[in-house]
Structures are given as structure tokens and as C-alpha cells.
Amino acid sequence: MLGIVFVLLTTVQAAAQPAPQDEVKDALAHAEALYYAARFSDSIALLARIDDLLKTQPGKQPEKIDTKLRLALAHIG
């Protein structure tokens, strides 16, 4: 639970400034861990925030594709 709060706060702060590459990768890794723990709704919520964050940033195609793929898989789960 504490990890989710940390990631949410990090994501909200990142909306005000461009997120470093490592933060996006860390958030994606956390979303993947939530997925494998069968916490699909939490994973979807986190991935939706990552997706919104990446929409405002130019480039970063691999991260955008990875986010969309994981979001689709979480919805299937």
C-alpha cells in the first residue's frame, strides 16, 4: 500500500515537470508487479496515470507502446 502511495505521489509530481526515464521505467515495473499479483485494477490505475504523463512528452515511443500494451493486458486480466 505504501508503495502505491509513493508511486502516485511521484506521478503527480512528475506531471508538473518532465519525468526522468528511470521514473517511468520504475512505474512500469511496479505496474507489472501489480499485474502479476493479480491486482489488475491497481495496475490499470497506475498505467493510466503513466499513459497520461507520457502523452504530454514528445518522443518516448517505446515507453508509450509498452504502457499501452500493459494496459491492454491488465484489462484482459
Contact map, one row per residue, 1 for C-alpha under 8 A:
11111000000000000000000000000000000000000000000000000000000000000000000000000
11111100000000000000000000000000000000000000000000000000000000000000000000000
11111110000000000000000000000000000000000000000000000000000000000000000000000
11111111000000000000000000000000000000000000000000000000000000000000000000000
11111111100000000000000000000000000000000000000000000000000000000000000000000
01111111110000000000000000000000000000000000000000000000000000000000000000000
00111111111000000000000000100000000000000000000000000000000000000000000000000
00011111111100000000000000000000000000000000010000000000000000000000000000000
00001111111110000000000000000000000000000000000000000000000000000000000000000
00000111111111000000000000000000000000000000000000000000000000000000000000000
00000011111111100000000000000000000000000000000011001000000000000000000000000
00000001111111110000000000000000000000000000000000000000000000000000000000000
00000000111111111000000000000000000000000000000000000000000000000000000000000
00000000011111111110000000000000000000000000000000001000000000000000000000000
00000000001111111110000000000000000000000000000000001000000000000000000000000
00000000000111111100000000000000000000000000000000000000000000000000000000000
00000000000011111110000000000000000000000000000000000000000000000000000000000
00000000000001111111000000000000000000000000000000000000100000000000000000000
00000000000001101111101100000000000000000000000000000000000000000000000000000
00000000000000000111111100000000000000000000000000000000000000000000000000000
00000000000000000011111110000000000000000000000000000000000000000000000000000
00000000000000000001111111000000000000000000000000000000000000000000000000000
00000000000000000011111111100000000000000000000000000000000000000000000000000
00000000000000000011111111110000000000000000000001000000000000100000000000000
00000000000000000000111111111000000000000000000000000000000000100000000000000
00000000000000000000011111111100000000000000000000000000000000000000000000000
00000010000000000000001111111110000000000000010001000000000000000000000000000
00000000000000000000000111111111000000000000001001000000000000000010000000000
00000000000000000000000011111111100000000000000000000000000000000000000000000
00000000000000000000000001111111110000000000000000000000000000000000000000000
00000000000000000000000000111111111000000111011000000000000000000000000000000
00000000000000000000000000011111111100000010000000000000000000000000010000000
00000000000000000000000000001111111110000000000000000000000000000000000000000
00000000000000000000000000000111111111110110000000000000000000000000000000000
00000000000000000000000000000011111111110010000000000000000000000000000001000
00000000000000000000000000000001111111100000000000000000000000000000000000000
00000000000000000000000000000000111111100000000000000000000000000000000000000
00000000000000000000000000000000011111110000000000000000000000000000000000001
00000000000000000000000000000000011111111110000000000000000000000000000000000
00000000000000000000000000000000011001111111000000000000000000000000000001101
00000000000000000000000000000000000000111111100000000000000000000000000001000
00000000000000000000000000000010010000111111110000000000000000000000000000000
00000000000000000000000000000011011000111111111000000000000000000000001001000
00000000000000000000000000000010000000011111111100000000000000000000001001100
00000000000000000000000000000000000000001111111110000000000000000000000000000
00000001000000000000000000100010000000000111111111000000000000000000000000000
00000000000000000000000000010010000000000011111111100000000000000010011000000
00000000000000000000000000000000000000000001111111110000000000000000001000000
00000000001000000000000000000000000000000000111111111000000000000000000000000
00000000001000000000000100110000000000000000011111111100000000000010000000000
00000000000000000000000000000000000000000000001111111110000000010011000000000
00000000000000000000000000000000000000000000000111111111000000000000000000000
00000000001001100000000000000000000000000000000011111111100000000000000000000
00000000000000000000000000000000000000000000000001111111110100110000000000000
00000000000000000000000000000000000000000000000000111111110000010000000000000
00000000000000000000000000000000000000000000000000011111110000000000000000000
00000000000000000100000000000000000000000000000000001111111100000000000000000
00000000000000000000000000000000000000000000000000000111111100000000000000000
00000000000000000000000000000000000000000000000000000000111110000000000000000
00000000000000000000000000000000000000000000000000000100111111110000000000000
00000000000000000000000000000000000000000000000000000000001111111000000000000
00000000000000000000000000000000000000000000000000000000000111111100000000000
00000000000000000000000110000000000000000000000000000100000111111110000000000
00000000000000000000000000000000000000000000000000100110000111111111000000000
00000000000000000000000000000000000000000000000000000000000011111111100000000
00000000000000000000000000000000000000000000000000000000000001111111110000000
00000000000000000000000000010000000000000000001001100000000000111111111000000
00000000000000000000000000000000000000000000000000100000000000011111111100000
00000000000000000000000000000000000000000000000000000000000000001111111110000
00000000000000000000000000000001000000000000001000000000000000000111111111000
00000000000000000000000000000000000000000011001100000000000000000011111111100
00000000000000000000000000000000000000000000000000000000000000000001111111110
00000000000000000000000000000000000000000000000000000000000000000000111111111
00000000000000000000000000000000001000011011000000000000000000000000011111111
00000000000000000000000000000000000000010001000000000000000000000000001111111
00000000000000000000000000000000000000000000000000000000000000000000000111111
00000000000000000000000000000000000001010000000000000000000000000000000011111
